[in-house]
């Protein structure tokens, strides 16, 4: 059957006057038809008759698993805090509660905090048996990839390399346990169920990884920050290499489930998520492609994002209903992001 390469799109005539547009962006297939857009499940698990006609029933069933029946449910706090694994065979489970970062402000002295590179990868929670996303969706890693991983929970990221987020997503979202997983590494930065300070958890993780030597996992290195100038130097170095930014971890801190001031992200630019509401047609050299995205933030603020796209992304833009990450310099007095620029599609979060 025909298929779409990553970033490729095609048109298919439906019942209306205008043909529907089918796309593959980072392994997430979409269609502009109402049947695809109105499904109340994560976008990577949606399908429709047009995608099935293009790719075939077998390929679509393999990609999304059993037909979706209901949206992902949020976990009850007690179940989330326990870090309980999801039932076997489920494709979309209850959302996990993991440690989430706040943004660093210069008023906070970083001296003595643990500093590490902020990874541009896919957050993955190892529950002792399998990888789960923050929403509780299963990442179908091959058995040879998980060989040597422990029977206790780990928190980390699946990562290919800097500036390769979409490639990471396209591999992690596959359901065929392909050899493409050989490009990924699981970078571990915490062990949620070890009830000790961060330094003790780091030491335990490093000892375990050195002893077991899992072929595709390693500990994400940290160093002690010597002060604000040291932080700025490391931030400039990492961003110069194409990295996203830095993370700061408070010394002796516990693993807190939820957003916490014990974990801070540091970037030159701020970033946020928005939902795509529509496409603005391009003009001039962008005629026939995307000109800008009409988006809405969680607080209802609406604006357009017209920069940051490659020609490939303008030809196959994020579909309506998808979530994007954009960066900006600051908020205006009306709460509108100034100089917003597209970064990537987010398929690892739900719109709340």
KEKE-3310 file (N, C-alpha, C; in steps of 0.2 Angstrom, whole numbers, plus 5000, padded with zeros to 4 digits):
npx = (5004:5002:5011:5015:5029:5039:5034:5028:5013:4997:4983:4965:4950:4935:4918:4915:4917:4931:4946:4952:4966:4979:4992:5008:5017:5031:5028:5015:4999:4988:4972:4962:4948:4932:4929:4941:4946:4937:4938:4939:4952:4969:4980:4989:4983:4972:4962:4954:4943:4949:4963:4964:4960:4971:4982:4979:4969:4976:4989:4985:4978:4989:4996:4989:4983:4970:4954:4950:4941:4938:4943:4959:4960:4962:4972:4968:4973:4980:4983:4991:5002:5007:5013:5009:5009:5001:4987:4990:4991:4983:4981:4980:4982:4979:4984:5000:5008:5022:5038:5038:5045:5047:5050:5066:5071:5081:5081:5083:5096:5108:5118:5126:5116:5111:5116:5111:5110:5096:5086:5081:5070:5059:5049:5050:5043:5049:5041:5045:5042:5038:5039:5031:5021:5018:5005:5001:5001:5008:5024:5030:5043:5056:5060:5074:5079:5075:5082:5090:5085:5078:5067:5061:5054:5059:5064:5066:5072:5069:5080:5087:5096:5103:5092:5084:5071:5058:5062:5065:5052:5045:5050:5048:5034:5030:5023:5027:5039:5051:5068:5072:5073:5086:5092:5089:5092:5090:5090:5093:5087:5082:5075:5060:5054:5064:5066:5075:5087:5091:5105:5108:5100:5105:5118:5114:5108:5119:5128:5120:5118:5131:5134:5124:5124:5115:5111:5106:5103:5108:5115:5110:5121:5126:5131:5138:5132:5142:5137:5128:5135:5142:5131:5126:5136:5137:5124:5125:5135:5129:5117:5124:5128:5117:5108:5094:5093:5095:5094:5090:5092:5087:5098:5098:5085:5068:5059:5046:5029:5022:5021:5035:5046:5058:5064:5070:5069:5080:5081:5086:5076:5058:5046:5030:5015:5002:4986:4982:4971:4968:4974:4983:4984:4999:5009:5018:5034:5030:5018:5005:5008:5009:5006:5005:5001:4985:4982:4978:4981:4981:4974:4965:4970:4972:4982:4994:5006:5020:5033:5048:5046:5051:5053:5048:5040:5031:5025:5018:5010:5007:4992:4975:4969:4980:4994:5006:5023:5029:5041:5045:5049:5044:5029:5016:5008:4994:4995:4999:5010:5026:5034:5032:5038:5038:5042:5040:5029:5019:5016:5016:5009:4993:4979:4974)
npy = (4994:5012:5025:5039:5048:5055:5071:5072:5075:5072:5073:5069:5066:5069:5069:5082:5098:5103:5094:5082:5084:5074:5070:5066:5069:5068:5055:5055:5053:5063:5069:5081:5080:5081:5069:5065:5076:5078:5068:5062:5059:5056:5064:5056:5043:5044:5040:5038:5035:5039:5039:5025:5021:5025:5020:5007:4995:4986:4992:5003:4998:4992:5003:5011:5002:4994:5000:5017:5021:5029:5045:5049:5046:5056:5052:5047:5055:5047:5035:5040:5045:5033:5028:5017:5004:5003:4993:4978:4977:4988:5003:5017:5024:5030:5046:5050:5056:5065:5073:5090:5105:5122:5138:5146:5160:5175:5180:5169:5161:5151:5144:5130:5121:5107:5105:5102:5098:5103:5091:5089:5079:5065:5063:5049:5037:5024:5010:4999:4988:4993:5007:5023:5037:5054:5055:5042:5034:5020:5017:5008:4999:4989:4972:4970:4983:4987:4978:4974:4984:4990:4982:4992:5009:5022:5038:5048:5052:5048:5049:5056:5066:5082:5095:5086:5082:5079:5068:5059:5058:5052:5040:5035:5034:5024:5008:4996:4991:4993:4993:5005:5010:5008:5020:5028:5033:5030:5041:5043:5052:5051:5042:5038:5031:5028:5033:5044:5058:5068:5067:5055:5046:5049:5043:5030:5026:5028:5018:5007:5007:5006:4993:4985:4988:4991:4991:5002:5012:5026:5036:5053:5066:5077:5092:5102:5118:5133:5146:5161:5166:5155:5147:5154:5154:5140:5138:5146:5139:5126:5130:5135:5123:5118:5114:5114:5121:5123:5113:5115:5107:5107:5105:5090:5087:5080:5068:5075:5074:5081:5099:5108:5119:5114:5110:5117:5126:5133:5145:5155:5160:5161:5148:5140:5131:5129:5128:5123:5132:5136:5139:5151:5156:5157:5170:5178:5171:5161:5157:5146:5138:5136:5152:5157:5151:5150:5152:5146:5149:5141:5149:5156:5166:5172:5172:5174:5163:5165:5163:5153:5141:5128:5126:5113:5111:5121:5117:5105:5108:5109:5100:5106:5107:5101:5102:5114:5119:5134:5148:5163:5181:5189:5193:5204:5219:5215:5202:5194:5184:5190:5191:5178:5161:5147:5130:5116:5102:5095:5079:5072:5077:5081:5092:5102)
npz = (5000:4997:5006:5017:5018:5032:5035:5023:5012:5006:4995:4995:4988:4995:5001:5000:4991:4991:4992:5005:5016:5019:5031:5036:5050:5059:5062:5066:5059:5050:5045:5036:5037:5045:5053:5057:5064:5075:5084:5101:5106:5109:5096:5090:5090:5082:5068:5051:5038:5026:5029:5031:5018:5011:5017:5021:5030:5038:5041:5047:5058:5065:5068:5077:5086:5095:5090:5096:5110:5121:5128:5136:5153:5168:5182:5198:5213:5223:5217:5207:5214:5219:5209:5201:5189:5173:5168:5160:5142:5139:5129:5131:5145:5163:5167:5172:5187:5187:5191:5188:5180:5186:5180:5180:5189:5190:5203:5211:5218:5210:5216:5221:5217:5208:5191:5174:5157:5148:5140:5123:5121:5123:5136:5147:5157:5166:5172:5178:5170:5157:5146:5149:5144:5150:5149:5151:5140:5131:5126:5114:5115:5109:5115:5116:5118:5131:5138:5153:5161:5177:5189:5196:5196:5185:5180:5165:5149:5132:5119:5104:5099:5099:5093:5086:5089:5083:5076:5086:5092:5081:5081:5094:5095:5086:5084:5080:5085:5080:5071:5072:5084:5088:5086:5097:5114:5132:5143:5160:5174:5186:5201:5205:5216:5226:5241:5246:5248:5233:5230:5235:5228:5215:5216:5219:5207:5197:5202:5200:5186:5181:5186:5180:5166:5155:5138:5131:5140:5150:5163:5165:5165:5179:5186:5200:5202:5201:5203:5197:5186:5181:5178:5167:5158:5155:5150:5138:5132:5130:5122:5111:5105:5100:5109:5121:5133:5151:5166:5183:5199:5215:5229:5239:5238:5238:5227:5220:5215:5203:5198:5204:5214:5216:5205:5191:5175:5163:5151:5137:5129:5133:5133:5128:5127:5114:5106:5089:5079:5066:5049:5041:5025:5015:5007:4993:4992:5000:4994:4992:5002:5020:5029:5042:5058:5067:5084:5100:5118:5134:5142:5135:5127:5111:5096:5082:5075:5065:5061:5062:5055:5044:5026:5023:5034:5032:5020:5025:5037:5055:5060:5062:5078:5084:5096:5099:5103:5106:5106:5114:5118:5128:5138:5132:5139:5138:5139:5128:5119:5114:5099:5094:5090:5080:5087:5088:5085:5098:5103:5115:5125:5132:5128:5141)
capx = (5000:5006:5012:5018:5036:5039:5033:5024:5006:4994:4976:4961:4943:4929:4911:4914:4920:4938:4949:4955:4973:4982:4999:5012:5022:5034:5025:5008:4996:4982:4967:4958:4941:4929:4929:4947:4947:4932:4939:4941:4957:4976:4980:4993:4978:4966:4962:4948:4942:4953:4969:4963:4960:4978:4988:4976:4967:4981:4994:4982:4977:4995:4999:4985:4981:4963:4950:4950:4934:4937:4949:4963:4957:4967:4973:4966:4980:4983:4985:4997:5007:5010:5017:5007:5009:4995:4985:4993:4987:4980:4985:4980:4981:4978:4989:5005:5011:5029:5041:5038:5049:5045:5055:5071:5071:5087:5081:5085:5103:5108:5124:5126:5111:5114:5115:5112:5107:5089:5086:5076:5068:5053:5049:5048:5043:5049:5037:5047:5040:5038:5039:5024:5021:5015:4998:5000:5002:5013:5029:5031:5050:5058:5063:5081:5080:5074:5086:5094:5082:5077:5060:5058:5053:5064:5062:5071:5070:5071:5083:5092:5101:5100:5088:5081:5065:5053:5064:5063:5044:5043:5052:5044:5027:5029:5020:5029:5045:5056:5075:5074:5074:5093:5094:5087:5095:5086:5094:5090:5089:5079:5072:5055:5052:5069:5065:5081:5088:5093:5111:5108:5096:5110:5123:5111:5107:5125:5130:5116:5119:5138:5134:5120:5126:5110:5115:5103:5102:5114:5113:5111:5126:5124:5137:5136:5133:5146:5134:5124:5139:5143:5125:5125:5142:5134:5118:5128:5138:5124:5113:5128:5129:5110:5104:5088:5094:5098:5090:5093:5089:5089:5101:5095:5077:5064:5055:5039:5025:5018:5026:5039:5051:5064:5067:5069:5072:5083:5082:5087:5069:5053:5042:5024:5011:4996:4982:4981:4964:4968:4980:4983:4988:5005:5009:5024:5038:5026:5011:5003:5010:5007:5009:5005:4996:4981:4983:4975:4984:4976:4970:4961:4973:4973:4987:4996:5013:5021:5040:5051:5044:5055:5049:5045:5034:5026:5021:5014:5009:5003:4985:4971:4968:4986:4997:5013:5027:5032:5045:5044:5053:5040:5021:5014:5003:4988:4996:5000:5017:5029:5039:5032:5041:5036:5047:5039:5023:5019:5012:5017:5004:4986:4977:4970)
capy = (5000:5018:5028:5045:5049:5060:5078:5072:5076:5071:5075:5064:5068:5066:5071:5090:5101:5103:5087:5082:5084:5069:5071:5062:5074:5065:5048:5056:5054:5067:5071:5087:5078:5081:5063:5064:5082:5078:5063:5065:5054:5059:5064:5050:5037:5045:5037:5039:5031:5041:5036:5018:5020:5027:5015:5000:4993:4982:4996:5008:4995:4991:5009:5014:4997:4993:5006:5021:5021:5035:5049:5047:5048:5058:5048:5049:5057:5042:5030:5043:5045:5027:5026:5010:5002:5002:4986:4975:4977:4995:5007:5023:5023:5036:5051:5049:5062:5065:5079:5095:5110:5129:5142:5149:5168:5177:5181:5162:5160:5144:5141:5123:5117:5102:5108:5097:5100:5101:5087:5090:5072:5063:5061:5042:5034:5016:5008:4992:4984:4996:5015:5026:5044:5057:5053:5035:5030:5015:5017:5001:4998:4982:4969:4971:4990:4987:4973:4976:4989:4987:4981:4998:5015:5027:5044:5050:5054:5045:5055:5054:5071:5089:5097:5080:5081:5076:5061:5055:5057:5048:5033:5033:5033:5018:5003:4990:4989:4993:4994:5013:5011:5008:5027:5031:5031:5032:5045:5042:5057:5050:5036:5041:5027:5028:5038:5047:5064:5068:5065:5047:5043:5049:5038:5023:5025:5027:5011:5001:5007:5003:4986:4981:4990:4991:4993:5008:5017:5029:5041:5059:5069:5083:5095:5107:5125:5138:5153:5163:5167:5148:5145:5158:5151:5133:5139:5148:5133:5121:5133:5135:5116:5117:5112:5118:5125:5120:5112:5116:5103:5109:5099:5086:5087:5073:5067:5078:5072:5088:5105:5110:5124:5110:5108:5124:5126:5139:5146:5161:5162:5157:5144:5138:5127:5132:5123:5126:5134:5137:5140:5157:5155:5161:5174:5179:5165:5155:5155:5138:5135:5140:5158:5157:5147:5154:5147:5148:5146:5138:5154:5158:5171:5170:5176:5170:5161:5165:5162:5147:5135:5126:5125:5107:5112:5126:5113:5101:5112:5106:5100:5110:5103:5098:5106:5116:5123:5140:5152:5170:5185:5191:5194:5211:5220:5212:5194:5191:5183:5195:5188:5170:5157:5139:5126:5109:5099:5091:5074:5069:5080:5082:5099:5103)
capz = (5000:4997:5012:5017:5022:5037:5033:5017:5013:4999:4995:4994:4987:4999:4999:4999:4985:4992:4994:5011:5016:5023:5032:5041:5054:5065:5063:5068:5053:5051:5040:5038:5037:5051:5057:5061:5069:5080:5089:5108:5109:5107:5089:5087:5090:5077:5061:5048:5032:5021:5030:5030:5011:5008:5020:5022:5036:5042:5043:5052:5065:5068:5070:5082:5090:5094:5089:5102:5113:5125:5129:5141:5159:5173:5187:5205:5216:5227:5212:5203:5219:5220:5203:5199:5182:5170:5166:5153:5136:5138:5125:5134:5152:5166:5167:5177:5190:5188:5193:5183:5182:5185:5176:5184:5189:5193:5210:5214:5218:5209:5219:5225:5214:5203:5184:5169:5150:5147:5134:5119:5119:5124:5143:5147:5164:5166:5178:5180:5165:5151:5146:5148:5143:5155:5149:5153:5134:5131:5121:5112:5115:5108:5121:5116:5120:5138:5142:5158:5165:5183:5190:5199:5192:5183:5176:5160:5142:5126:5116:5098:5099:5099:5087:5083:5093:5079:5074:5093:5093:5076:5083:5101:5094:5082:5088:5077:5089:5074:5073:5072:5091:5089:5086:5104:5121:5137:5148:5166:5178:5193:5202:5209:5222:5231:5246:5248:5244:5226:5229:5236:5222:5209:5217:5218:5199:5194:5204:5196:5178:5180:5187:5175:5160:5150:5132:5128:5145:5154:5168:5163:5170:5183:5190:5204:5199:5206:5204:5191:5180:5179:5174:5161:5154:5153:5146:5132:5128:5127:5116:5105:5102:5098:5115:5122:5139:5157:5172:5190:5204:5222:5233:5245:5237:5236:5221:5221:5210:5201:5197:5210:5213:5217:5198:5187:5169:5162:5144:5135:5128:5136:5129:5130:5122:5111:5102:5083:5078:5059:5045:5037:5018:5013:5001:4990:4992:5003:4991:4991:5009:5026:5031:5049:5062:5072:5089:5107:5124:5138:5146:5130:5123:5104:5092:5076:5074:5058:5060:5065:5051:5038:5020:5024:5039:5029:5016:5029:5044:5061:5059:5067:5084:5087:5101:5097:5107:5103:5110:5114:5122:5134:5137:5132:5144:5137:5140:5122:5118:5109:5094:5095:5085:5081:5089:5087:5087:5104:5103:5121:5130:5130:5129:5147)
cpx = (5004:5006:5015:5024:5035:5039:5030:5017:5003:4986:4971:4954:4938:4923:4910:4918:4928:4940:4952:4962:4975:4989:5002:5018:5025:5031:5018:5004:4989:4978:4963:4951:4938:4929:4936:4948:4943:4933:4942:4947:4964:4977:4984:4989:4972:4967:4955:4948:4947:4960:4969:4963:4967:4982:4985:4974:4972:4986:4991:4980:4983:4998:4995:4983:4973:4959:4949:4942:4933:4943:4953:4960:4963:4967:4970:4973:4983:4986:4991:5003:5011:5014:5015:5007:5002:4993:4988:4988:4983:4984:4985:4978:4979:4984:4994:5006:5018:5031:5041:5041:5045:5051:5060:5070:5077:5087:5083:5092:5104:5115:5123:5120:5114:5111:5116:5109:5100:5088:5080:5073:5061:5053:5046:5048:5043:5046:5039:5046:5040:5038:5032:5026:5018:5008:4996:5000:5008:5018:5031:5039:5051:5061:5071:5083:5079:5078:5090:5091:5079:5069:5057:5058:5059:5061:5067:5068:5073:5074:5087:5097:5099:5097:5085:5075:5060:5055:5063:5056:5042:5044:5048:5037:5025:5027:5022:5036:5051:5063:5077:5075:5082:5096:5093:5092:5091:5091:5090:5092:5086:5076:5066:5054:5058:5068:5071:5082:5091:5100:5112:5105:5101:5115:5120:5110:5114:5128:5126:5117:5126:5138:5130:5122:5121:5112:5112:5101:5108:5111:5115:5116:5124:5131:5134:5138:5137:5143:5131:5129:5141:5137:5125:5131:5139:5128:5120:5131:5134:5119:5117:5129:5122:5106:5098:5089:5097:5093:5094:5089:5092:5092:5097:5087:5074:5061:5048:5035:5021:5023:5029:5044:5058:5068:5065:5072:5074:5084:5083:5080:5064:5049:5035:5020:5004:4993:4981:4973:4963:4974:4978:4987:4994:5005:5017:5028:5034:5019:5010:5005:5007:5010:5010:5000:4992:4980:4979:4979:4979:4972:4966:4964:4975:4978:4989:5004:5015:5029:5042:5050:5050:5050:5045:5039:5029:5021:5016:5014:5006:4996:4981:4969:4974:4989:5004:5016:5030:5037:5044:5048:5050:5033:5020:5009:4996:4989:4997:5008:5020:5034:5038:5035:5040:5043:5046:5031:5024:5014:5012:5013:4997:4984:4972:4968)
cpy = (5006:5021:5035:5045:5055:5067:5078:5073:5074:5073:5069:5067:5065:5068:5078:5092:5101:5096:5088:5081:5079:5070:5066:5067:5070:5058:5049:5058:5058:5067:5077:5086:5079:5075:5062:5070:5081:5072:5065:5060:5058:5059:5058:5044:5038:5042:5039:5035:5033:5039:5029:5016:5020:5021:5008:4999:4990:4987:5001:5005:4993:4997:5012:5009:4996:5000:5010:5021:5027:5039:5047:5050:5051:5053:5051:5050:5051:5037:5033:5043:5039:5024:5019:5009:5001:4995:4984:4975:4984:4999:5014:5023:5030:5040:5050:5056:5061:5072:5084:5101:5117:5132:5146:5157:5170:5179:5175:5161:5152:5140:5135:5119:5113:5105:5102:5100:5098:5097:5089:5083:5071:5060:5054:5040:5027:5014:5001:4987:4987:5004:5017:5034:5047:5056:5046:5031:5026:5017:5010:4999:4991:4979:4970:4978:4990:4982:4976:4982:4986:4986:4987:5004:5019:5032:5046:5052:5050:5050:5052:5059:5077:5091:5091:5078:5077:5069:5057:5054:5052:5041:5030:5031:5027:5013:4996:4987:4988:4994:5001:5014:5011:5015:5031:5029:5034:5035:5046:5048:5056:5044:5037:5037:5026:5034:5041:5054:5063:5065:5057:5044:5043:5044:5031:5021:5024:5020:5006:5001:5004:4996:4982:4982:4989:4994:5000:5013:5020:5034:5048:5063:5075:5086:5101:5114:5130:5145:5155:5164:5160:5145:5148:5155:5144:5134:5142:5143:5128:5124:5134:5129:5114:5114:5116:5123:5121:5118:5112:5111:5105:5103:5096:5086:5081:5074:5069:5076:5078:5093:5107:5115:5120:5109:5114:5123:5133:5139:5153:5164:5158:5153:5142:5134:5131:5127:5127:5126:5134:5139:5146:5155:5159:5165:5175:5172:5159:5154:5148:5135:5138:5147:5159:5153:5152:5149:5150:5145:5144:5143:5158:5164:5168:5175:5171:5169:5161:5164:5155:5141:5134:5126:5118:5107:5116:5122:5108:5103:5107:5106:5104:5105:5100:5104:5107:5119:5128:5144:5159:5174:5187:5192:5202:5212:5217:5204:5191:5190:5187:5190:5180:5167:5150:5135:5119:5107:5095:5085:5070:5072:5081:5089:5099:5110)
cpz = (5000:5004:5012:5021:5027:5034:5026:5018:5006:5000:4993:4993:4992:4997:4997:4992:4985:4994:5001:5011:5021:5024:5037:5044:5060:5067:5065:5061:5055:5045:5041:5038:5044:5056:5060:5066:5075:5085:5095:5110:5106:5100:5086:5087:5085:5071:5057:5041:5026:5022:5029:5022:5008:5011:5021:5029:5041:5045:5048:5059:5068:5071:5076:5087:5089:5093:5096:5104:5117:5126:5135:5148:5164:5179:5194:5208:5219:5222:5208:5208:5220:5214:5200:5192:5179:5169:5160:5148:5134:5134:5127:5141:5156:5167:5173:5181:5191:5190:5187:5185:5182:5182:5182:5184:5192:5200:5214:5213:5216:5212:5223:5222:5209:5196:5179:5162:5150:5140:5130:5116:5121:5132:5143:5154:5163:5172:5180:5175:5158:5151:5145:5147:5149:5155:5150:5146:5134:5125:5120:5110:5113:5114:5122:5118:5128:5142:5147:5163:5171:5183:5195:5195:5191:5179:5171:5154:5137:5121:5110:5098:5099:5092:5083:5087:5089:5077:5081:5093:5088:5078:5089:5099:5089:5087:5085:5080:5084:5076:5073:5080:5093:5089:5093:5109:5126:5143:5155:5171:5185:5194:5207:5216:5227:5235:5250:5245:5237:5225:5230:5230:5216:5210:5216:5210:5196:5196:5200:5189:5177:5181:5182:5168:5154:5144:5129:5133:5148:5158:5165:5168:5173:5185:5195:5201:5204:5206:5197:5185:5177:5175:5168:5156:5151:5148:5139:5128:5126:5122:5110:5102:5100:5103:5117:5128:5145:5162:5178:5195:5211:5226:5238:5244:5236:5229:5222:5215:5208:5200:5204:5209:5215:5211:5194:5180:5167:5154:5143:5133:5132:5131:5132:5125:5120:5107:5095:5081:5070:5056:5041:5030:5017:5007:4999:4989:4995:5000:4990:4997:5014:5027:5038:5052:5067:5078:5095:5113:5128:5142:5141:5125:5116:5100:5086:5077:5067:5056:5063:5061:5046:5032:5021:5029:5036:5024:5019:5036:5049:5059:5064:5072:5087:5092:5098:5103:5103:5108:5109:5119:5129:5133:5136:5138:5144:5137:5134:5121:5113:5105:5095:5089:5086:5083:5086:5088:5094:5103:5110:5127:5127:5132:5135:5148)
residu = (UNK:UNK:UNK:UNK:UNK:UNK:UNK:UNK:UNK:UNK:UNK:UNK:UNK:UNK:UNK:UNK:UNK:UNK:UNK:UNK:UNK:UNK:UNK:UNK:UNK:UNK:UNK:UNK:UNK:UNK:UNK:UNK:UNK:UNK:UNK:UNK:UNK:UNK:UNK:UNK:UNK:UNK:UNK:UNK:UNK:UNK:UNK:UNK:UNK:UNK:UNK:UNK:UNK:UNK:UNK:UNK:UNK:UNK:UNK:UNK:UNK:UNK:UNK:UNK:UNK:UNK:UNK:UNK:UNK:UNK:UNK:UNK:UNK:UNK:UNK:UNK:UNK:UNK:UNK:UNK:UNK:UNK:UNK:UNK:UNK:UNK:UNK:UNK:UNK:UNK:UNK:UNK:UNK:UNK:UNK:UNK:UNK:UNK:UNK:UNK:UNK:UNK:UNK:UNK:UNK:UNK:UNK:UNK:UNK:UNK:UNK:UNK:UNK:UNK:UNK:UNK:UNK:UNK:UNK:UNK:UNK:UNK:UNK:UNK:UNK:UNK:UNK:UNK:UNK:UNK:UNK:UNK:UNK:UNK:UNK:UNK:UNK:UNK:UNK:UNK:UNK:UNK:UNK:UNK:UNK:UNK:UNK:UNK:UNK:UNK:UNK:UNK:UNK:UNK:UNK:UNK:UNK:UNK:UNK:UNK:UNK:UNK:UNK:UNK:UNK:UNK:UNK:UNK:UNK:UNK:UNK:UNK:UNK:UNK:UNK:UNK:UNK:UNK:UNK:UNK:UNK:UNK:UNK:UNK:UNK:UNK:UNK:UNK:UNK:UNK:UNK:UNK:UNK:UNK:UNK:UNK:UNK:UNK:UNK:UNK:UNK:UNK:UNK:UNK:UNK:UNK:UNK:UNK:UNK:UNK:UNK:UNK:UNK:UNK:UNK:UNK:UNK:UNK:UNK:UNK:UNK:UNK:UNK:UNK:UNK:UNK:UNK:UNK:UNK:UNK:UNK:UNK:UNK:UNK:UNK:UNK:UNK:UNK:UNK:UNK:UNK:UNK:UNK:UNK:UNK:UNK:UNK:UNK:UNK:UNK:UNK:UNK:UNK:UNK:UNK:UNK:UNK:UNK:UNK:UNK:UNK:UNK:UNK:UNK:UNK:UNK:UNK:UNK:UNK:UNK:UNK:UNK:UNK:UNK:UNK:UNK:UNK:UNK:UNK:UNK:UNK:UNK:UNK:UNK:UNK:UNK:UNK:UNK:UNK:UNK:UNK:UNK:UNK:UNK:UNK:UNK:UNK:UNK:UNK:UNK:UNK:UNK:UNK:UNK:UNK:UNK:UNK:UNK:UNK:UNK:UNK:UNK:UNK:UNK:UNK:UNK:UNK:UNK:UNK:UNK:UNK:UNK:UNK:UNK:UNK:UNK:UNK:UNK:UNK:UNK:UNK:UNK:UNK:UNK:UNK:UNK:UNK:UNK:UNK:UNK:UNK:UNK:UNK:UNK:UNK:UNK:UNK:UNK:UNK:UNK:UNK:UNK)
# end
